[in-house]
Amino acid sequence: MLKALENAYEAAIQKQARLRNREITKFDREVSQSIFTAGLLAIEDSDRGVAQYRVVSAPTGSGKSSYTQAFAKAFIELRPEGSVLFLVETIQQADDMYREMSALLGKANVAIWTSAHDSRTSRDTIEHQYGFVPEHRFSVDDLADYPAVIATHRFYMGSRAEKATVYRGKPRKLTFVDEKAADVTIFDVDTGLIKSVRDKLAEKHTSDLEHVPQLTKLHNHLEALWQSATSKASFDEILQAGKIDLSWFNSEQANDYIASSDDQVKHVFGFGRALAKGFAFLSRYDEYGKGARFVGYEMNMPLRPGTILLDATADIDGVSLLVNNRKHVEVPRVDFSKLTITHIEPDIPKGYTVSEIIKQAKLAKPYARWIMETISQNSQPGERVLAVVHKGLLDHEYLPNAQRDSSNPFDLDGRKVCFIHWGSGIGSNRWKDATAVFLFGEFHVPKRAMVGTSLGLKEEQATASALAPFQTPNPRTSQLRWIREGHLCRHMKQLAMRGNARNIDGNGVCGEQRLYVTAEFDRLIEHKDRVFPGAKLLSQSKPETRKDGGVKGLLSLLYSTDALEITTVELKKLTGISFQNNKLRYLSNPLVVKAMEDTAFTFVAGKGRGNPGRFVRNASLAA
């Protein structure tokens, strides 16, 4: 069986290469072997009924999605009961995969279902909602008759998932999840929102519906809990056992509201269901107990035997440190030596965050102008550019809102610029020709959301003991660090790899690209070699940053200077740092050690009066 599968897999790979008119490289072979290994292990999991992820964290652009299609073809050909389900993030990705799979497996073996591919929806409606009408459409009931099925993450999380997970009356053998979905949904509410939703629905429906008294019960319970709470901890359990019956929120009627297109309605009823299951807690704004949010959480992705996760950042997202249901398969490493990363200090008023700035037009407009100037200063006319910004800057049209696709870029003095927002674009190759990518800001989430995500991933109820590890005010010193740092690194890498860096050559070297980021410089230094091994890091620091001195000033100088030598006299002049009494403290700092390694500097102590110590750069290593 193994040899036959290997031969069938090789034949499928060769057919793929012919269809795409491309050669199979050494790096392709390494990635294809990772997929083959994961596939064999997942088949074993499926046969044994073991629900866990076989994780392939091969990089963006490495072809892992293509080789899963080849494996699916080989598996279906050799096993009469062989069946696979492919899950992707977007309708467009599903449509692209259907066309590829149909060419590889034949149309008789592949079906697709998304809301745009529903044969029961009129062509006019689909055209109006999605801007195109797929050539091939299916009924959701057709899926059970096809050995290979393509659907979206969202469909898989919904109530009709069984339509895709069953083949001829039996569970599908393999499930390929292309890019990590949002594993946990967070329902973040307060009592005011619950009351507002209740009143809105009561006004909309004149009949006496059950949801009105149920929402009143929920509101009053949480309000009383908040008013009577004596603890000042950051997070508290919500004790409801024996005090309130919330079983109605698990009913079909409640589920209808949770599926609402109104986000406020969805969040309130979703929170009610989470609380009924014990998956909810109270979060205080600050250590004085001023202000509260109520946070519910629930797992989205049902985990079935025979599941393979294809996620380029699963090795850095921190999730594997929290859960034990992810088993990583060895993958080839990409060389990022053709990627140059430049850290730019954002031009924002001191004491403000970007999230605060975009809420005020008088601050958002100059920040948007600075973004446009920064792009102009660091790119050339004719160049394709991708800029990732906060969503509010696009929603309020402080920046061009309609230029998100490479076929319709914004003309910035000859530069072809596409603007997208954080949280979008993951998995897309629409900007693969962009040689300059700008990441303005970062994709932060509130601490309470990280707590909910951590508990949700472990499927733990929000008891006092479960919340205890999160009570520290500094997430860097708790297990929250794994989620926080992993989340930020994941989104930085995913969006950075939308550009030309995703075009990996036959030797595993990324395409030439410049990446400009305004993220926290310390984190970038700390994680650079894990996220982008081999990339060069530079800094466009402001003169005043160096003058501020301290470790930050020294880091800014080391990463921004072209000098081959910096004496301690020059160091004090440029940064205000005196090495006379603080040399050991600076030279032992882990970030300074890392910066010296990255920039090929060593420190040579001075000998005698008039011969100061100096940072000396190895020119051959720095080139």
VEXKEMI-118557 format. One line per 10 residues: number of its first residue (from 1); their letters; for each residue z, x, y of C-alpha. Coordinates in steps of 0.05 Angstrom, whole numbers. Each point is the difference from the previous one (the first is absolute). Example, Ala and Ser with C-alpha at 12.3 -4.5 7.8 and 13.67 -1.06 7.14 Angstrom:
2
1) as) 156:246:-90  -13:27:69
This chain:
623
1) mlkalenaye) 0:0:0  19:56:49  -65:39:-10  -41:-64:5  35:-18:65  -12:70:28  -74:-5:-16  -7:-70:29  38:23:63  -46:60:8
11) aaiqkqarlr) -61:-45:-8  27:-47:54  14:58:47  -71:25:-9  -29:-69:13  42:-5:63  -27:67:24  -72:-23:-12  12:-65:37  28:38:59
21) nreitkfdre) -50:58:-5  55:53:2  23:60:-40  66:1:-37  42:57:28  58:41:-27  48:-41:44  -31:-65:-26  15:23:-70  73:13:16
31) vsqsiftagl) 8:-69:32  -36:-35:-57  47:34:-49  61:-26:39  -28:-71:-5  -15:8:-74  72:23:-13  28:-58:40  -45:-48:-36  22:23:-69
41) laiedsdrgv) 74:-5:20  -11:-69:30  -34:-25:-63  60:24:-39  47:-36:49  -41:-63:-8  1:3:-76  76:12:1  14:-52:54  31:51:48
51) aqyrvvsapt) -5:-20:73  -5:62:43  -48:34:48  -42:58:-22  -11:32:68  -62:39:21  12:29:69  -66:36:5  -20:6:73  -42:-46:42
61) gsgkssytqa) -74:12:-12  11:33:-68  -37:-54:-39  59:-28:-39  -23:-72:11  -69:17:-27  28:33:-63  44:-60:-15  -64:-41:-2  -30:49:-49
71) fakafielrp) 63:-3:-43  -2:-76:2  -72:0:-25  17:47:-57  62:-40:-19  -35:-67:0  -58:26:-41  45:29:-55  53:-54:-6  -23:-72:-11
81) egsvlflvet) 65:-25:32  -6:50:57  10:-30:69  17:27:69  21:-26:67  -14:38:65  42:-15:61  -21:22:69  27:-12:70  -57:-35:36
91) iqqaddmyre) -56:-49:-12  -51:52:22  27:51:-49  -3:-52:-55  -72:-15:16  -19:74:1  34:10:-68  -34:-61:-30  -69:29:17  18:68:-30
101) msallgkanv) 31:-31:-62  -58:-47:-11  -49:58:2  43:40:-49  23:-54:-49  -53:-53:10  10:-67:37  17:-36:-65  65:40:-6  28:-3:71
111) aiwtsahdsr) 28:-56:43  32:1:69  44:-49:36  22:-1:72  0:-56:50  -68:25:22  -28:0:-71  24:-70:-19  -58:-41:-27  36:-64:18
121) tsrdtiehqy) -1:16:74  -62:-16:40  -46:55:24  8:-23:72  75:4:-4  -2:70:-30  -50:24:52  43:-28:56  65:31:-26  -25:68:-25
131) gfvpehrfsv) -66:13:34  -38:8:-65  -14:-38:-65  4:41:-64  -60:-2:-46  43:-17:-60  58:-49:1  47:-26:-54  50:-55:-13  71:26:-11
141) ddladypavi) -3:-33:-68  -59:45:-19  42:63:1  31:-10:-69  -70:7:-32  -17:69:28  27:66:-28  0:33:69  28:-37:60  9:20:73
151) athrfymgsr) 50:-33:46  44:17:60  73:20:2  14:-64:37  -30:-43:-55  40:38:-53  65:-15:38  -17:-74:4  14:-60:-44  -69:3:-34
161) aekatvyrgk) 4:73:-23  -2:-23:-73  -73:-20:10  -16:74:6  52:31:-46  -21:-38:-63  -64:13:-39  -18:-49:-54  71:-24:-7  33:68:-3
171) prkltfvdek) 29:47:54  -50:50:27  9:69:-30  -6:42:63  13:-12:74  -24:50:52  34:-6:68  -42:35:53  47:24:54  73:-21:3
181) aadvtifdvd) 11:-72:22  60:-21:41  49:1:-58  54:-37:38  -5:-57:50  53:0:55  23:-66:32  34:18:65  30:-60:36  57:-23:45
191) tgliksvrdk) 33:-68:6  -40:-17:62  -65:7:-39  26:-44:-56  18:-54:50  -67:7:35  -39:-8:-65  42:-59:-21  -11:-36:66  -75:16:0
201) laekhtsdle) -9:-28:-70  43:-61:15  -43:-16:61  -64:10:-39  20:-45:-58  27:-68:19  25:-16:-70  68:24:-23  -19:61:-40  50:40:-42
211) hvpqltklhn) -13:65:37  36:-24:63  70:-7:-29  -11:62:-43  -17:42:61  59:-30:37  45:20:-58  -28:70:0  7:7:76  72:-25:1
221) hlealwqsat) 20:45:-58  -27:63:33  27:-18:68  70:-12:-28  -5:65:-39  -18:39:62  53:-32:43  55:13:-51  -20:70:-21  54:53:13
231) skasfdeilq) -38:61:-26  -38:45:48  -41:35:-54  -74:8:11  -16:-43:-60  40:-55:-34  -10:-41:-62  -9:-75:10  49:-35:-45  -27:-68:-19
241) agkidlswfn) 22:-10:-71  40:-64:-5  -6:-13:75  -71:-26:6  -54:-25:-47  -67:32:17  -36:-17:-64  -49:-45:39  -32:64:29  -24:16:-71
251) seqandyias) -36:-67:-6  -75:-12:1  8:-36:67  31:62:31  -54:44:-31  -52:-40:38  34:20:65  6:73:-22  -76:-1:-9  -9:-26:72
261) sddqvkhvfg) -49:35:47  54:-6:54  39:66:-4  63:-30:28  1:-55:-51  -16:49:-56  56:47:20  54:-53:7  -15:-33:-67  -11:68:-33
271) fgralakgfa) 68:22:25  31:-63:-29  -30:15:-68  22:73:3  71:-20:18  2:-50:-57  -13:58:-47  50:47:33  -54:42:32  24:-4:72
281) flsrydeygk) 50:33:47  25:0:71  -22:56:47  36:15:65  -35:27:61  53:53:13  67:26:-21  36:-49:45  -26:-60:-38  -42:-24:59
291) garfvgyemn) -59:-41:-24  -21:-14:-71  -62:-8:-43  -2:-30:-70  -46:38:-46  -28:-26:-66  -44:39:-48  -40:-12:-63  -46:39:-45  -74:-17:8
301) mplrpgtill) -36:35:-57  15:-24:-70  -1:61:-46  -37:-10:-65  -11:46:-60  -62:43:6  2:10:76  -30:61:35  15:12:74  -54:38:39
311) datadidgvs) 35:22:63  -16:64:38  70:3:30  43:-22:-59  24:72:-6  29:0:71  21:-72:14  71:8:-26  -3:-60:-47  1:42:-64
321) llvnnrkhve) 68:27:22  29:-70:1  -30:-33:-62  -12:22:-71  -62:-42:-16  -50:50:28  -27:54:-45  -45:49:35  -62:31:-32  -19:71:19
331) vprvdfsklt) -56:1:52  -41:56:32  24:26:67  -45:-3:61  -8:60:46  8:-22:72  -20:67:31  -57:-34:38  50:-47:34  31:21:66
341) ithiepdipk) 60:-40:22  19:2:74  65:-30:24  -4:-32:69  60:-22:40  -10:-72:22  0:-14:74  55:-53:2  60:-8:46  63:34:-24
351) gytvseiikq) 46:-46:-39  -55:-49:-20  -32:-11:-67  -73:-20:-8  22:-68:-26  37:-12:65  -57:25:43  -53:-46:-29  42:-61:18  -5:15:75
361) aklakpyarw) -68:1:33  22:48:55  17:51:-54  -52:-18:-52  -60:9:46  14:72:20  16:16:-73  -67:-29:-21  -35:41:54  35:63:-27
371) imetisqnsq) -26:-17:-69  -72:-4:25  8:66:39  30:34:-61  -59:-22:-44  -50:25:53  35:68:7  2:13:-75  -69:-24:-22  -73:10:18
381) pgervlavvh) -56:-47:22  -37:-26:-61  60:9:-46  26:-56:-44  73:-13:14  54:-44:-32  62:-18:41  61:-34:-31  46:-35:50  53:-53:3
391) kglldheylp) -26:-70:-11  26:-26:67  -46:47:38  -60:-34:-33  27:-71:2  12:4:75  -66:37:9  32:61:33  -49:36:-46  -67:-25:-26
401) naqrdssnpf) 15:-54:-51  -69:-15:-29  -21:71:-19  33:7:-69  -61:12:-42  -44:63:-2  -61:-44:8  26:-23:68  39:57:31  25:5:72
411) dldgrkvcfi) -40:47:43  49:47:34  -45:45:41  -46:9:-60  55:2:-52  -4:-53:-54  72:-24:-5  29:-52:-48  70:-28:14  43:-28:-55
421) hwgsgigsnr) 75:-14:-4  56:26:-44  4:-38:-66  -75:-14:-4  -57:39:-30  35:29:-60  -50:9:-57  -61:-8:45  -56:52:5  -32:-32:62
431) wkdatavflf) 17:60:43  -15:56:-49  -46:35:49  54:7:54  12:74:13  58:-14:48  57:-47:-18  56:-17:49  66:-31:-23  37:-26:62
441) gefhvpkram) 72:-17:-16  27:-15:-69  9:-60:-45  75:-11:4  37:-58:-31  71:-23:17  57:30:-40  18:-69:-28  -71:-7:-28  8:67:-35
451) vgtslglkee) 66:-23:-30  -34:-64:-26  -58:41:-27  46:48:-36  40:-57:-32  -63:-38:-16  -33:59:-35  61:5:-45  5:-76:-6  73:3:20
461) qatasalapf) 39:-57:31  30:14:68  72:9:-21  52:41:38  -7:57:-50  -76:-1:4  2:2:77  53:55:3  -49:60:-3  -37:-27:62
471) qtpnprtsql) 59:-6:47  -8:70:29  -29:-4:71  -48:57:-14  -55:-16:-51  -14:74:-8  66:9:-36  -7:-56:-50  -49:-24:-53  -36:-36:57
481) rwireghlcr) -31:67:15  -43:-6:-62  -29:-66:23  -3:17:75  -32:69:-7  -44:-23:-57  -24:-60:39  -18:42:62  -33:55:-41  -39:-51:-41
491) hmkqlamrgn) -30:-35:60  -15:66:36  -38:26:-60  -35:-65:-16  -27:-8:71  -15:74:10  -43:-3:-63  -45:-55:26  -42:54:34  -44:57:-25
501) arnidgngvc) 58:33:-37  -10:-52:-55  -67:32:-17  25:48:-52  -48:52:-27  -10:23:-72  54:52:6  52:-49:25  -4:21:74  4:-56:51
511) geqrlyvtae) -53:-12:53  6:34:67  42:-42:47  47:5:59  62:-43:-1  41:-13:62  69:-31:-7  58:-19:46  50:-10:-56  68:34:0
521) fdrliehkdr) -16:75:-1  59:18:-44  -22:-47:-55  -71:25:5  22:71:-10  47:-18:-57  -50:-41:-40  -67:31:18  -8:42:-63  19:-59:-44
531) vfpgakllsq) -47:-49:35  -58:46:19  7:65:-40  -41:56:31  -11:-34:68  11:39:65  51:-28:49  -5:11:76  36:-28:60  -23:-23:69
541) skpetrkdgg) 70:3:29  15:-14:73  27:61:39  63:-39:15  14:-9:-75  1:75:-9  45:7:62  49:-48:-32  17:56:-48  36:-9:-66
551) vkgllsllys) -35:-5:-67  -50:-50:28  -22:48:54  -7:58:-49  -40:-43:-49  -47:-23:55  -12:72:21  -14:27:-70  -49:-55:-18  -37:1:67
561) tdaleittve) -7:74:18  -59:45:-15  41:62:14  7:53:-54  68:21:27  56:-33:38  59:42:24  69:-30:8  -8:13:75  -63:-42:1
571) lkkltgisfq) 33:-52:-45  56:-10:51  -50:-5:56  -43:-51:-36  54:-43:-32  67:20:30  25:21:-69  44:62:-3  0:38:-65  56:45:23
581) nnklrylsnp) 55:-44:-32  -40:-53:-37  -52:39:-40  29:-14:-69  10:-74:14  -73:-8:19  -30:45:-54  40:-36:-55  -21:-69:21  -44:-30:-56
591) lvvkamedta) -51:-28:49  -6:67:37  -8:36:-68  -55:-49:-18  -34:8:68  0:75:-6  -31:-6:-70  -54:-47:25  -18:42:60  6:68:-35
601) ftfvagkgrg) 55:26:45  56:46:-20  58:23:43  10:74:12  68:20:29  0:45:60  27:71:-5  34:30:60  2:-17:73  -65:-24:31
611) npgrfvrnas) -30:-16:-68  10:-75:-10  -8:-38:-64  -65:-36:-10  -39:-51:-41  -60:35:-30  -59:-38:-30  -40:23:-59  -69:-12:28  -35:0:-68
621) laa) 46:-55:-26  -5:-41:64  -76:-2:0
